[in-house]
Amino acid sequence: MFTGVSGRCRNRSKDEEEDMTKKSIFAAVIALGLVFGAVGLTVAQDQFRGQRRHFDGPGFGGPRGGGFGFRGLDLSDAQKEQLKAIHQKAFESTKQYREQLRAIHEEMKTATANGVFNEAAVRAIATRAAQVEVELHVINVRTRTEAYNILTPEQKAKMAEFEAKRAERRQNRRGPGKTNLTK
């Protein structure tokens, strides 16, 4: 029984009640999805806030200087400027590839939307993405090499020491008896 706006009692059929229940559940699910989506976005933004690769901020070395993993190497101001230039050049040279990758990812989403799977189309899109990623990887290695080459021999030795410690910590995290199977 339902009391309408007029205050009169009105009988609803069982189908109408089931329909209203389904609509209510659907609306609740949509509302919860929106709430969880908004919370997820907020948390994600908070996690990554301040982690962008700014030259003087977190990720680039901050007050200790350095980028590309060069923290703690006591870089000179001239070296920091060289790193900025190298980083900027790499950023500009990767722009077209990053844009291509974004477009390819959107194309993949469209190609696989609604549970559709066309293996030939997916392979073609994935192949194009792999080619772009190869270019990005080459630029990354070239950039790291250029950055490494501005270091003094003492800084290179210190970096090798840091990398050895990092590799040891990584190995210890794997646990005893576990090895890197990719080697």
C-alpha positions in Angstrom: 0.0 0.0 0.0 1.2 3.5 -0.8 0.1 6.8 0.5 0.3 9.3 -2.3 0.6 13.1 -2.0 -3.1 13.5 -1.7 -3.0 11.2 1.4 -5.2 8.6 -0.2 -4.3 5.0 0.0 -3.5 3.4 -3.3 -2.8 -0.2 -4.0 0.2 -1.1 -6.0 0.5 -4.3 -8.0 3.3 -6.7 -7.2 5.0 -5.8 -10.5 5.0 -2.1 -9.7 6.5 -2.8 -6.3 9.2 -5.0 -7.9 9.9 -2.4 -10.5 10.3 0.3 -7.8 12.6 -2.0 -5.8 14.7 -2.6 -8.9 14.9 1.1 -9.6 15.8 1.9 -6.0 18.6 -0.7 -6.0 19.9 0.6 -9.4 19.9 4.2 -8.1 21.7 3.1 -4.9 24.3 1.2 -6.9 24.9 4.2 -9.2 25.1 6.6 -6.2 27.6 4.3 -4.5 29.7 4.0 -7.7 29.8 7.8 -8.0 30.8 8.1 -4.3 33.5 5.5 -4.5 34.8 6.9 -7.8 35.0 10.4 -6.4 36.8 9.1 -3.3 39.2 7.1 -5.4 40.1 10.1 -7.5 40.6 12.2 -4.5 42.9 9.6 -2.9 44.8 9.2 -6.1 45.3 12.9 -6.5 46.5 13.2 -2.9 49.0 10.3 -3.4 50.6 11.9 -6.4 50.4 15.5 -5.4 53.9 16.8 -5.1 55.5 13.9 -6.9 55.7 15.5 -10.3 59.2 15.7 -11.7 60.0 19.4 -10.9 63.6 20.4 -11.1 63.7 21.8 -7.6 61.0 19.7 -5.9 60.5 16.1 -4.9 61.6 13.6 -7.4 64.3 15.8 -9.0 66.5 15.9 -5.9 65.3 18.9 -4.1 67.9 20.6 -1.9 70.4 17.8 -2.3 70.2 18.3 -6.1 70.1 15.8 -8.8 67.7 14.0 -11.0 67.7 10.7 -12.8 68.5 9.1 -9.5 71.4 11.4 -8.8 70.4 12.3 -5.3 73.2 12.5 -2.7 75.9 13.1 -5.3 76.5 16.7 -4.4 76.0 18.1 -7.9 77.4 21.5 -8.7 75.0 24.3 -9.8 76.5 23.9 -13.4 75.7 20.1 -13.3 72.2 20.8 -12.1 71.6 23.3 -15.0 73.0 20.7 -17.4 70.6 18.1 -16.0 67.7 20.5 -16.4 68.6 21.1 -20.0 69.0 17.3 -20.6 65.6 16.6 -18.9 63.9 19.4 -20.9 65.3 18.1 -24.2 64.1 14.6 -23.4 60.7 15.9 -22.4 60.3 17.7 -25.7 61.5 14.8 -27.8 59.1 12.4 -26.1 56.1 14.6 -26.5 55.0 13.2 -29.9 55.4 9.6 -28.7 53.5 10.2 -25.5 50.6 11.7 -27.5 50.7 8.7 -29.9 50.6 6.3 -27.0 47.5 8.1 -25.5 45.8 7.8 -28.9 46.7 4.2 -29.2 45.4 3.4 -25.6 42.1 5.1 -26.5 41.9 3.1 -29.7 42.5 -0.1 -27.7 39.7 0.9 -25.3 37.4 1.5 -28.2 38.4 -1.8 -30.0 37.7 -3.8 -26.8 34.6 -2.0 -25.5 31.5 -3.9 -24.6 33.4 -7.2 -24.4 34.3 -7.2 -28.1 37.6 -9.0 -28.9 39.1 -9.0 -32.3 42.5 -10.6 -32.0 43.8 -9.2 -35.2 42.8 -5.7 -34.3 44.2 -6.0 -30.8 47.5 -7.4 -32.1 47.8 -4.6 -34.6 47.2 -1.9 -32.0 49.5 -3.6 -29.5 52.2 -3.8 -32.2 51.9 0.0 -32.8 52.1 0.6 -29.1 55.2 -1.5 -28.7 56.9 0.4 -31.5 56.2 3.7 -29.8 57.4 2.3 -26.4 60.6 1.2 -28.1 61.2 4.8 -29.2 60.5 6.1 -25.7 62.8 3.5 -24.2 65.7 4.5 -26.5 65.2 8.2 -25.7 65.2 7.3 -22.0 68.4 5.3 -22.2 70.0 8.1 -24.3 68.9 10.7 -21.7 70.2 8.7 -18.8 73.6 8.2 -20.6 73.9 11.9 -21.3 73.1 12.7 -17.7 75.6 10.1 -16.4 78.3 11.6 -18.6 78.2 15.0 -16.8 79.3 13.3 -13.5 82.8 13.5 -12.2 84.7 10.2 -11.6 84.1 10.6 -7.9 80.3 11.0 -8.4 80.2 8.0 -10.8 81.9 5.9 -8.1 79.5 7.1 -5.5 76.6 6.4 -7.8 77.9 2.8 -8.4 78.0 2.4 -4.6 74.4 3.6 -4.3 73.2 1.3 -7.1 74.9 -1.7 -5.4 73.2 -1.0 -2.2 69.8 -0.5 -4.0 70.3 -3.9 -5.8 71.1 -5.5 -2.4 68.0 -4.1 -0.8 65.9 -5.3 -3.8 67.4 -8.8 -3.5 66.7 -8.8 0.3 63.0 -7.9 -0.4 62.7 -11.0 -2.5 63.4 -13.2 0.5 66.0 -15.9 1.1 66.6 -18.4 -1.7 64.6 -16.4 -4.3 66.5 -15.3 -7.4 65.7 -13.0 -10.2 64.5 -15.3 -12.9 64.8 -12.7 -15.7 68.6 -12.8 -15.7 
